[in-house]
Amino acid sequence: MVEEKLKELGILIPEAPKPLASYIPAIKVGNLVFTAGQITLLNGELKFKGKVGKDLTLEEGKEAAKLCIINCLSVIKAEIGSLGKIKRIVKVTAFVNSADGFTDQPKVANGASDLLVALFGEQGKHVRSAVGVNGLPIDASVEIEMIVEV
């Protein structure tokens, strides 16, 4: 079902991005899968670089959050073999590289949350934190980590 929704939305799940440092992209513990933070990499290139509210608009921040979720789904798929095994999205944590005074981190994170609900319906609704930060690896605009039940 989720694979069909992805096709309907024109979203391709890419090959899982390679880690930027010494960590693994996802780990399954019991019936939960935890992802490492995923940034706005697409085909090995950084998209959406810089601070939201200065270098990027709120709308661009939302698109960056969507790309992070797509990358999270990619590393989950690599860990468990199929996105169809996801029973529920449990938690999303969004880190937003924020310009001074920018306070719309929850709206940026909505880009990710709204995509998850579009893909998973009621099972896509989740708890969430949206945090403004002063910087992210390689000047990414957004980084997201998530926990799913399988």
Secondary structure, DSSP 4 states (H G I P E B T S, - for coil): -HHHHHHHTT---PPPPPPSSSS-SEEEETTEEEEPPB-SEETTEE-SBS-BTTTB-HHHHHHHHHHHHHHHHHHHHHHHS-GGG--EEEEEEEEEEB-TT---HHHHHHHHHHHHHHHHGGGG--EEEEEEES--GGGBSEEEEEEEE-
